[in-house]
Amino acid sequence: MTAVDKKAQVQELYGAHARAYTTSTVHAQGASLERLVAHVAPKGHELVLDVATGTGHNALSFAPHVRQVIGLDLTAAMLAEACGLAQKRAMSNVCFFQGDSECLPFANSSFDVVTCRVAPHHFPDVASAVREMARVCHAEGCIAIVDNITPEDAAACAYINAWETLRDPSHHWAYPLSQWRQFFQQAGLVLAYEEVTPKPMHFESWATRMGISEATVAEVRRLLFDAPPLPRQRLRPRFEGEEAYFDLTEALFIARKP
């Protein structure tokens, strides 16, 4: 599938299920929302760009702490949800635009802070996206990214990515830490901080969010609980009472532009 096809698929799937991401607990209330703001530590004067903002949760999390936030996303239906959330919360210093993370429609050195939360695994070319974030960020500015990561072991990485794609065909690739470090280095950024944390997921909510068939949900469940040892160790499938849970692994990065 070409990059153009992948982006069209993202627009189609997320356009159809935008509302589910407005109400999704892991997106609307995930711990990384507060952690990103805390580690960026804005002073109040910053102009922030939130790349692949989705339904705007990260942009709205930063808004009370900065001068202005611009949220950008590829999918119009997601942006409509984001605008609705901003109006509901009476946040007047947030605006949203449609655009491509790999070709940001902004001039060089336009922003004090550039953020991106739980989206790069959908990008066909993460390296290009990180370079674009660096380009539009001021010198001495901050690029703050959260995304799902995979094990360094190539087979375990491939297994988890194939499993993710079965549940969400717009998933492209979740990378291990070593590859993320290369993305930052190649973009001329200095990685100032990173942390890795497990992210507990309720299987049923996660598996059904993209509207896949019952048969596909059952296959995704089977591949989770029958995973080989290394993917199983990372995903930790389990039951809590009668409900199935597992862990994704999330990394938070703070990079600085020299």
C-alpha positions in Angstrom: 0.0 0.0 0.0 1.4 3.4 -0.9 1.6 6.3 1.5 -1.2 8.1 -0.3 -3.4 5.0 0.0 -2.5 4.6 3.7 -3.5 8.2 4.4 -6.8 7.8 2.5 -7.4 4.7 4.7 -6.8 6.7 7.8 -9.2 9.4 6.7 -11.9 6.8 5.8 -11.6 4.8 9.0 -11.2 7.6 11.5 -13.9 9.7 9.7 -16.3 6.9 10.3 -15.4 6.4 13.9 -14.4 9.9 15.1 -17.0 10.0 17.8 -15.6 6.9 19.4 -12.3 8.7 19.9 -14.0 11.7 21.6 -15.4 9.4 24.2 -12.5 6.9 24.4 -11.2 6.8 28.0 -7.7 6.0 27.0 -7.6 9.0 24.6 -9.6 11.4 26.7 -8.1 10.6 30.1 -4.9 8.7 29.5 -2.1 9.4 32.0 0.2 10.7 29.2 -2.0 13.8 28.8 -0.9 15.1 32.2 2.7 13.7 31.8 3.2 15.6 28.6 2.2 18.9 30.1 4.2 18.3 33.2 7.4 17.4 31.3 7.0 20.3 28.8 6.4 22.6 31.7 5.0 25.5 29.7 5.4 29.1 31.2 2.2 30.5 29.6 3.6 32.4 26.6 4.0 29.4 24.2 2.5 28.9 20.8 1.9 25.1 20.5 1.3 22.9 17.5 -0.4 19.6 18.2 0.2 17.3 15.3 -2.4 14.6 14.4 -4.6 16.1 17.1 -7.4 13.7 16.5 -10.4 14.8 18.5 -8.3 17.4 20.3 -7.7 15.8 23.7 -4.0 16.7 23.8 -4.5 20.2 22.4 -7.2 20.9 25.0 -4.9 19.6 27.7 -2.2 22.1 26.8 -4.6 25.0 26.2 -5.0 26.3 29.9 -1.2 26.5 30.2 -0.1 28.3 27.1 -0.9 31.3 24.9 -2.4 29.4 22.0 -2.7 25.9 20.6 -3.1 24.9 17.0 -4.4 21.4 16.4 -3.8 19.8 13.0 -5.2 16.5 11.7 -5.6 14.7 8.4 -9.3 13.8 9.0 -12.1 16.4 8.9 -14.5 14.4 11.0 -12.0 14.2 13.8 -11.5 18.0 13.7 -15.2 18.6 13.8 -15.3 16.6 17.1 -12.3 18.6 18.4 -14.0 21.9 17.6 -17.1 20.7 19.4 -15.0 19.7 22.5 -13.3 23.1 22.5 -16.6 24.9 22.4 -18.1 22.7 25.1 -15.2 23.6 27.3 -15.2 27.2 26.4 -11.6 27.2 25.3 -11.0 30.2 23.0 -7.2 29.9 22.6 -7.4 26.6 20.5 -8.0 26.4 16.8 -8.0 23.4 14.4 -6.8 22.9 10.8 -6.7 20.1 8.4 -3.3 19.0 7.2 -0.6 16.3 6.8 1.9 15.6 9.6 4.5 14.7 7.0 4.2 18.1 5.2 3.2 20.6 7.8 1.6 23.8 6.4 3.6 26.2 8.5 6.8 28.3 8.1 10.1 27.4 9.7 10.5 28.1 13.4 6.8 29.0 13.9 6.2 27.2 17.3 7.6 27.1 20.7 6.4 23.6 21.4 5.3 20.8 19.0 3.4 17.8 20.4 2.0 14.6 19.0 0.3 12.0 21.1 -0.5 8.4 20.2 -0.6 8.9 16.5 2.8 8.3 14.8 2.1 4.5 14.5 -0.4 5.6 11.7 2.2 7.6 9.8 3.6 6.1 6.6 6.9 8.0 7.2 7.6 8.8 10.8 11.1 10.1 10.0 9.6 12.7 7.7 7.0 13.7 10.3 9.7 14.2 13.0 11.8 16.3 10.6 8.8 18.4 9.9 8.1 18.9 13.6 11.7 20.0 14.0 11.5 22.3 11.1 8.5 24.3 12.4 9.9 24.4 16.0 11.9 27.4 17.2 15.6 27.0 18.1 15.7 25.8 21.7 12.1 24.8 21.3 10.5 21.5 22.5 9.1 18.5 20.6 7.1 16.2 22.9 5.8 12.9 21.5 3.9 10.0 23.0 3.4 6.8 21.0 3.0 3.0 21.4 6.3 1.2 21.1 7.2 -2.4 20.4 10.0 -4.8 21.5 13.5 -4.6 20.0 13.2 -8.3 18.9 12.3 -8.2 15.2 9.9 -11.1 15.3 8.0 -9.9 18.4 7.8 -6.4 16.9 6.4 -7.8 13.6 3.9 -10.0 15.5 2.5 -7.1 17.5 2.3 -4.8 14.5 0.4 -7.5 12.4 -2.0 -8.0 15.3 -2.6 -4.3 15.6 -3.2 -4.0 11.9 -5.8 -6.8 12.0 -7.8 -4.7 14.5 -7.1 -1.4 12.8 -6.1 -1.6 9.1 -5.0 2.1 9.3 -2.2 1.1 11.7 1.1 1.4 9.9 4.0 0.5 12.3 4.8 0.9 16.0 8.6 1.2 16.4 11.0 0.1 19.2 12.9 2.6 21.3 16.1 2.3 19.3 14.3 3.4 16.1 12.7 6.4 17.8 16.1 7.5 19.0 17.3 7.4 15.4 14.3 9.5 14.3 15.3 12.3 16.7 19.0 12.1 15.8 18.3 12.2 12.1 16.1 15.3 12.6 18.9 17.1 14.3 17.1 16.9 17.7 18.6 16.2 21.1 16.6 13.7 23.1 16.4 15.2 26.6 14.0 12.8 28.3 12.3 9.5 27.7 10.1 7.2 29.8 8.4 3.9 29.1 5.2 2.8 30.8 2.7 0.0 30.4 -0.8 1.2 29.3 -3.6 -1.2 30.5 -6.2 -1.7 27.9 -9.8 -3.1 28.2 -9.9 -5.6 25.3 -13.5 -5.3 24.3 -13.5 -1.4 24.2 -10.2 -1.4 22.2 -11.1 -4.2 19.8 -14.5 -2.9 18.9 -13.7 0.9 18.6 -13.0 0.6 14.8 -16.1 -1.3 14.0 -14.5 -4.6 13.0 -16.6 -7.8 12.6 -17.3 -10.2 15.5 -15.2 -12.8 13.7 -12.3 -10.4 13.5 -12.6 -9.5 17.1 -12.5 -13.2 18.0 -9.4 -13.7 15.9 -7.7 -10.6 17.5 -8.5 -12.1 20.9 -7.1 -15.5 19.9 -3.9 -14.0 18.6 -3.6 -12.0 21.9 -4.0 -15.0 24.2 -2.1 -17.4 22.0 0.8 -15.0 21.3 4.4 -16.4 21.2 6.4 -15.9 24.4 8.0 -12.5 23.7 4.9 -10.7 22.4 2.8 -12.4 25.2 5.3 -11.1 27.8 5.0 -7.6 26.4 1.2 -7.6 26.0 0.4 -9.4 29.3 -3.1 -10.7 28.3 -5.2 -11.5 31.4 -8.7 -11.6 32.8 -9.8 -9.2 35.6 -13.0 -10.8 36.8 -14.8 -11.7 33.5 -13.2 -8.9 31.5 -10.2 -9.3 29.3 -7.3 -6.8 29.5 -3.8 -6.5 28.1 -1.0 -3.9 28.1 0.3 -1.7 25.3 3.6 -0.1 26.0 3.8 3.7 25.6 6.9 5.9 25.4 7.1 9.6 26.1 9.9 11.6 24.5 11.0 15.2 25.1 13.4 16.4 22.4 15.0 19.8 22.1 16.0 21.7 19.0 19.5 23.1 19.4 
